[in-house]
């Protein structure tokens, strides 16, 4: 691993630690390894795409 990549990894880890200390509830978002759920893409698009 080159030095820049190692430095980035350390900084990402530091950021994650800071975020989790400030908002521990983020752990559920960052470390949720449950089975992914499929969404109804058509229904999602119909709700979220504006029709101008």
C-alpha positions as YAML, in Angstrom:
chain: A
units: angstrom
residues:
- id: 1
  name: UNK
  ca: [0.00, 0.00, 0.00]
- id: 2
  name: UNK
  ca: [1.46, 3.35, -0.93]
- id: 3
  name: UNK
  ca: [1.81, 6.04, 1.77]
- id: 4
  name: UNK
  ca: [-1.00, 8.23, 0.43]
- id: 5
  name: UNK
  ca: [-3.46, 5.34, 0.44]
- id: 6
  name: UNK
  ca: [-2.43, 4.35, 3.97]
- id: 7
  name: UNK
  ca: [-2.90, 7.97, 5.12]
- id: 8
  name: UNK
  ca: [-6.36, 8.07, 3.54]
- id: 9
  name: UNK
  ca: [-7.34, 4.85, 5.31]
- id: 10
  name: UNK
  ca: [-6.26, 6.29, 8.67]
- id: 11
  name: UNK
  ca: [-8.19, 9.50, 8.06]
- id: 12
  name: UNK
  ca: [-11.35, 7.61, 7.02]
- id: 13
  name: UNK
  ca: [-11.11, 5.55, 10.19]
- id: 14
  name: UNK
  ca: [-10.64, 8.70, 12.30]
- id: 15
  name: UNK
  ca: [-13.66, 10.30, 10.63]
- id: 16
  name: UNK
  ca: [-15.77, 7.23, 11.32]
- id: 17
  name: UNK
  ca: [-14.73, 7.22, 14.99]
- id: 18
  name: UNK
  ca: [-15.55, 10.93, 15.34]
- id: 19
  name: UNK
  ca: [-18.95, 10.51, 13.69]
- id: 20
  name: UNK
  ca: [-19.82, 7.54, 15.89]
- id: 21
  name: UNK
  ca: [-18.81, 9.40, 19.04]
- id: 22
  name: UNK
  ca: [-20.92, 12.41, 18.09]
- id: 23
  name: UNK
  ca: [-23.89, 10.40, 16.82]
- id: 24
  name: UNK
  ca: [-23.79, 6.77, 18.01]
- id: 25
  name: UNK
  ca: [-27.10, 6.07, 16.25]
- id: 26
  name: UNK
  ca: [-25.19, 6.17, 12.94]
- id: 27
  name: UNK
  ca: [-23.79, 2.73, 13.77]
- id: 28
  name: UNK
  ca: [-27.10, 1.24, 12.65]
- id: 29
  name: UNK
  ca: [-26.65, 2.87, 9.26]
- id: 30
  name: UNK
  ca: [-22.93, 2.23, 8.77]
- id: 31
  name: UNK
  ca: [-22.93, -1.35, 10.03]
- id: 32
  name: UNK
  ca: [-26.27, -2.72, 8.88]
- id: 33
  name: UNK
  ca: [-25.49, -6.02, 7.15]
- id: 34
  name: UNK
  ca: [-29.07, -7.27, 6.99]
- id: 35
  name: UNK
  ca: [-30.35, -8.75, 3.77]
- id: 36
  name: UNK
  ca: [-31.05, -6.00, 1.29]
- id: 37
  name: UNK
  ca: [-34.66, -5.37, 0.41]
- id: 38
  name: UNK
  ca: [-35.78, -4.76, -3.15]
- id: 39
  name: UNK
  ca: [-37.97, -1.76, -3.80]
- id: 40
  name: UNK
  ca: [-40.63, -1.26, -6.40]
- id: 41
  name: UNK
  ca: [-38.65, 0.98, -8.75]
- id: 42
  name: UNK
  ca: [-41.66, 2.11, -10.76]
- id: 43
  name: UNK
  ca: [-43.57, 3.20, -7.65]
- id: 44
  name: UNK
  ca: [-40.48, 4.96, -6.30]
- id: 45
  name: UNK
  ca: [-39.98, 6.86, -9.54]
- id: 46
  name: UNK
  ca: [-43.64, 7.81, -9.73]
- id: 47
  name: UNK
  ca: [-43.44, 9.28, -6.21]
- id: 48
  name: UNK
  ca: [-40.13, 11.09, -6.64]
- id: 49
  name: UNK
  ca: [-39.91, 12.28, -10.25]
- id: 50
  name: UNK
  ca: [-41.55, 15.62, -10.87]
- id: 51
  name: UNK
  ca: [-43.74, 15.88, -13.92]
- id: 52
  name: UNK
  ca: [-43.08, 19.30, -15.38]
...
